[in-house]
Amino acid sequence: MPVLALTEAAPLLSARGALIGLDLGTKTIGVATSDPDRRLATAVERELIAADVSRGKRKAVVDQHAAVFILQGALDRLARIAE
């Protein structure tokens, strides 16, 4: 599948549906998902805090945080394109 710029991919996307963001690290891959309305990206930190996971163990999910920032930036850009 070809890699497209977000501005090129936007017209090809359906109006609704979750998107995923990936942070392709050298050792691990961070993954984030959006809500179906594509307004908010979510990593796993909230769930880990709710599950009382220690800070040290949460630190291991840095790649997920990066994926969230990547996906949130794309969601914000898509919202501006649609306006």
Backbone torsions as a table, in degrees:
resi	resn	phi	psi	omega
1	MET	NA	134.8	-179.0
2	PRO	-72.0	154.2	174.9
3	VAL	-95.4	123.7	-178.8
4	LEU	-112.9	150.9	170.6
5	ALA	-65.4	151.3	-177.8
6	LEU	-57.1	-38.7	179.2
7	THR	-65.5	-29.3	177.0
8	GLU	-80.2	-32.8	-177.8
9	ALA	-79.1	-29.1	-174.4
10	ALA	-52.2	-46.9	-179.3
11	PRO	-66.5	-18.0	-178.2
12	LEU	-87.8	-10.4	-177.6
13	LEU	-85.3	147.3	173.9
14	SER	-68.7	166.6	-176.1
15	ALA	-66.1	-32.2	-179.1
16	ARG	-133.4	163.5	176.3
17	GLY	132.3	141.6	-179.1
18	ALA	-66.2	147.1	174.3
19	LEU	-118.4	159.4	174.9
20	ILE	-117.6	150.8	174.9
21	GLY	-120.7	142.0	-179.1
22	LEU	-124.1	138.2	170.2
23	ASP	-111.8	103.3	-176.0
24	LEU	-85.3	89.1	179.1
25	GLY	-80.6	176.0	180.0
26	THR	-79.1	-25.4	-179.6
27	LYS	-114.6	-32.0	-178.7
28	THR	-137.0	167.4	177.8
29	ILE	-120.8	124.4	175.6
30	GLY	-89.6	140.1	-178.4
31	VAL	-128.3	134.6	175.5
32	ALA	-131.7	153.2	176.6
33	THR	-125.0	157.5	176.1
34	SER	-107.6	165.7	171.8
35	ASP	-74.6	164.2	-177.8
36	PRO	-61.0	-24.4	178.4
37	ASP	-86.1	-2.2	177.0
38	ARG	60.0	43.4	178.5
39	ARG	-108.6	-26.2	-172.4
40	LEU	-140.2	128.2	173.8
41	ALA	-91.4	145.7	-179.5
42	THR	-131.6	121.4	169.5
43	ALA	-84.2	-155.8	-174.7
44	VAL	-109.1	1.6	-173.4
45	GLU	-60.4	-43.9	179.9
46	ARG	-58.4	-43.5	179.6
47	GLU	-65.9	-36.6	179.2
48	LEU	-68.5	-39.8	177.3
49	ILE	-63.5	-45.1	178.5
50	ALA	-60.1	-31.4	179.6
51	ALA	-87.4	7.3	177.5
52	ASP	60.9	38.9	176.9
53	VAL	-79.6	138.0	-176.9
54	SER	-63.3	157.6	178.2
55	ARG	-58.9	-41.1	-179.7
56	GLY	-60.3	-41.3	178.7
57	LYS	-73.1	-34.5	178.0
58	ARG	-66.8	-29.9	-179.9
59	LYS	-59.5	-25.0	-178.7
60	ALA	-69.6	-8.6	-177.9
61	VAL	-103.5	29.5	-179.8
62	VAL	-56.1	-38.0	-179.4
63	ASP	-63.8	-35.1	177.0
64	GLN	-64.0	-37.4	177.7
65	HIS	-62.6	-44.0	179.0
66	ALA	-61.4	-41.1	178.7
67	ALA	-63.0	-37.7	178.2
68	VAL	-62.4	-45.9	179.4
69	PHE	-62.6	-40.3	178.2
70	ILE	-62.0	-50.0	-177.7
71	LEU	-67.8	-40.5	-179.8
72	GLN	-62.9	-39.2	176.1
73	GLY	-61.4	-40.7	178.3
74	ALA	-66.8	-41.7	179.0
75	LEU	-63.0	-42.3	178.5
76	ASP	-63.9	-40.7	178.1
77	ARG	-64.6	-43.6	178.7
78	LEU	-60.2	-39.8	179.3
79	ALA	-63.0	-39.4	178.1
80	ARG	-69.3	-36.3	178.4
81	ILE	-64.3	-38.5	-176.5
82	ALA	-72.5	-18.7	-177.5
83	GLU	-72.0	NA	NA
